[in-house]
Amino acid sequence: MRVRPLPALASASAALVAVAPQAGAATTADRAPLATCRAFAVEVGAKADAQDRTVVRITVTNQARRTCVVDRLPTVSFGELDGPAQHVPAGESGPYRLGAGETAYATVRTVGADGEVRRVGGVTVAGDPSHSGRTFSARELGAGRYVEVWEPVSSWWKGSARAADEAVGVG
């Protein structure tokens, strides 16, 4: 005699198999968002290009022992001027993952094609908008007595300096 499963039991068993996690599959806990890097756990750097002082290369390094995130759009402001550098390409905020000890790179062009400029004593860079950032004087940057600024643009954080340069048309 052959035993046939009851239709209700067969569909309940199929439903359980369909929703059970597969071996190696990510669960909701595995996909939990990473914490924002704490300001004291990241080191921010900035340096003007030796040949073109209107190009500033910036970095953010995760000094912590754990992976964390910064905003994928670096925060770059210029002295007392209103507004930060605009991002190329334009985009929305989002997380940029930084593993322990990893560095991200961005390139800033401080002067657009117009040629009209303002002069400021320094640039403030933050890895994430929740951080107050670090201010670099023009001399610390290697830009001379002041930084020239007009319609500045910044790349997003990138995995290499070359990719950051390419994003803003430098190199």
N, C-alpha and C positions, 0 to 999 in steps of 0.2 A: 504494500500500500504506500502510495506517495503522499507526502505531507505538503500541502500548499500553504504558504503564508497568508494570513488574513490581509486583505487589501490595505486596511488602516495601518497595520504594523509594517508592511512593506514600504508605504510612503513615508512613515515616520523614520524608518531606518535610512532611507535614501536622503531625507532632509538632514539627518545628523551627519552623514558622510559628507554632504555638500558643504556644511558650515564648519566642519572640523578643520583646524589648521593642518596643512600638509607639512611633512618633514622639511625643515629648512625655510619655511615660509615666514615672512616678517609678521609679527603680531602688532597690535596697537601700541603696546608698551615699547616695542623695538623702534617704532617710528615717532616716539615722543620728541618734540622739538628740543633742540639743544639750548642751553642757557646762553644769554648774552655774555660776552667776555666782560669781566670786571675791568674798570679803568686802570687799576693798579696792576693788572695781569697782562696788559699789552704795552708794548714799547712802540712809540711812533717816531719815525725818522723823516727828514726832509733835506734835500740838497738841490741847489740850482745846477743846471747843466753848465759845464765850464765854457762851452762855445756859445751858448744861447741862454742868457740869464732869464729869458721869459719862459723857460721850461723848468719846471720843478718836479723832481721825482720824489714820491713819498712812499713810505712803507709802514706797515703795521705788523708786529710780530707777537704771537701768542707766547708769553713767558710762563704760562701755567702748565700744569702736568696733565690737563684734560682738554679735550676738544671743546670749543665754544664758538659762538658766532658774533660777527660784527655786521653792521648794515652793509650791503653790497655797494652802496653809494658813499664814498668817503666824504667827510665834512671838511671843507676847506674854506676859510674866510680870510679876509685881507684887511688888517689894521682896523680902522674905524669905518670902513666902507660898508654900505648896506648890502646884504645878500651874499650868499656863498657862490662858489664856482658852479656853473651849470654842468650837467653830466652828459657825456657822449657815449652811447646814445642816450636820449632822454629815457627815463624809466621810473618805475616805482621802487620804493624801499623793499627790501627783502633780505633774508639771511645770507651771509657769506661764511662758510665753514672754515675755521682755522684750527688745524690739529695742533697738538702740543709742540711748541718749537717752530711752527710754520710761519712763514712771512708772506704777506700779500703786497702787491705793488700797484701803484696808480701814478699816472703822469698828468700834470697840470700845465696847460698853456695859459699864462697869465695875461697875454695880450692877443686879441683877435686881429683880424685883417684890417680893421679901421685905422689903427695907428695912433689914435688919440689915447693918451694915458693919464692915469693918476699915479701918484707915488705914495707908497706906504712904508712904514718902518719894519713890517714883518708879516708873517703868515701864520695862522693858527690851523692846526690839523688835528682831527679827531678820527679815530678808527670807527666810532659809532656815535650817532647824535646824542646818545645818553651820556657820553663822556664830555668833560669840559675841554679836553684836548691839550695840546702843547703848542705854545707860541714860539716860533723861530724868528729871530731878528734877521734882517736882510744880510747882515754880516755873517751870522751863523749859517745861513743858506749858501753863502758864497756869491751873493748877488750884488755886493757892493754896499753903498750907503742906503739904498732903498730898493723896493720891489716895484716895478712898473706893472700896472694893472689896468685892463680895459676888456670887458666881456670875457672873463676867464672861463675856461672849460676844463673839466676833469674826466678822466676815464673812470670806469667802475674799478673796484679791486680786481686784480688779475693774478694769475699764478706765476707770471714772469714779468720782468721789467720790459722786455721786448713787446709782449702783448699789450701792456699798458701804453707804451709809446705808439704802437700801431693804431690803437683806438682813437688817439687824438691827432694822428697824422704827423708824428715826430719820427725822425730816423731815416 
